[in-house]
């Protein structure tokens, strides 16, 4: 005995199909919003108006000829090594996670040798984006670097 395909069957197929699509979309949207820990810029219009100033600042920093690198010491503290930066510089860093955990912290450094600075406290394990800032002889230099 063959069953006849009715409008009721078609309605069930449509509702089930759209239900699956909606469930997948809601799941993906939930996962996406939980995985993003912040805002790129607060106001994109204001950021666009400041862009040329940011370029000018970057060019001025490049003209200084300063450079820095970051690493993790065995005890978990952050090490910043510098090149071309005058002695007596003050170094600081602002740490933030690349994605997920919105935790951020500021770190102070002490100079341990020519061009070598060590954080005053350990940095929690994991991936970080470190915005290292150097202040020396009235000049300011900063750069973002990845730190693990």
NORWO-V423811 format. One record per backbone hydrogen bond with DSSP energy under -0.5 kcal/mol. NH is the residue of the N-H (numbers start at 1). CO is the residue of the C=O. If there is no record, write none. Layout:
[[NH/CO] [NH/CO]]
This chain:
[[6/4] [10/6] [11/7] [12/8] [13/9] [14/10] [15/11] [16/12] [17/13] [18/14] [19/15] [20/16] [21/17] [22/18] [23/19] [24/20] [25/21] [26/22] [27/23] [28/24] [29/25] [30/26] [31/27] [32/28] [33/29] [34/30] [35/31] [36/32] [37/35] [47/43] [48/44] [49/45] [50/46] [51/47] [54/50] [55/51] [56/52] [57/53] [58/54] [59/55] [60/56] [61/57] [62/58] [63/59] [64/60] [64/61] [65/61] [65/62] [66/61] [67/83] [69/81] [71/79] [73/77] [76/73] [78/121] [79/71] [80/117] [81/69] [81/79] [82/115] [83/67] [89/86] [90/135] [92/133] [93/107] [94/131] [95/93] [95/105] [96/129] [97/103] [100/35] [101/99] [105/95] [107/93] [109/91] [110/118] [112/116] [113/116] [116/113] [117/80] [118/110] [119/78] [120/108] [123/76] [126/148] [128/147] [129/96] [130/128] [130/145] [131/94] [131/129] [132/130] [132/143] [133/92] [134/141] [135/90] [136/139] [139/136] [141/134] [143/132] [145/130] [147/128]]
